[in-house]
């Protein structure tokens, strides 16, 4: 009998926690979520001005009302698509994304990168900066890079 009562109390408490989670999910609507695409304009690199444009498609999934996860790809003409994963959080009227990227370039070079973006919640436009680390397996050399620019929400194709 005592074990049955403890089991029932445990189930009720578990149910309360599950319902609490469901309430948090409803509040998460203030964060962007779903498939979102951006036109990325790289305006600066470690070598100076740049005018590269490419696209980024992410699936954003809100965890609660301030934090979410992101996963997707970047499309760069003539290159293999980098894989992008990370997290994002809400602060005021902005969402900050911290993204990790990995890529196997068409010439065999391996690249990793860290990107931080600050995006307006209302327009999903913003700015970013990124640092990269590359390894060329044929020459056994490393190289570092930097990029910065803008993000503008676009229609996903």
C-alpha positions, 0 to 999 in steps of 0.5 A: 500500500505504501509503495502504491501511494508513493508511486501515485505521488511520484506520478502526480509530481511528474505530471506537474513538471510535464505540464509546467514544461508545456506552459514554458513552450507556450511562452517560447512564442516570443522567440523566433522558431522554425525554418528561417533563411538569411542573405549573409553579406560579408563586408569585412575580412582580416584582409580588408573590405569584402563583398561576398554574399551567400545564404544561410538556412537554419531551423530554430527551436525554442527551448523556453522563452529566452533560449533555443537551438539552431541547426542548418547549412550555409550555401556558398557558390562553388563550395561544399555547404558548411554544417551550422549548429548552435544556440540562441538567446533573447536579450531585450529586443534582440536574439544573439546566436552563437553558431559553430560551423564545420566545412570540408572545402572543395580543395580538401581544406578543413575549416571550423568557425565560430560565429556570433550574430545579433538579430532584431526579433522584429525584423530578423535583420542583424550583424555578425562576426566570425573567426575561422581556423583552417587546416590544409592536409596537403601542406600540413599548414594552418590558417586563421581568418575573420569575417563580419557583415550583415544578415537579412531575413529572406524567403526560404527556397 
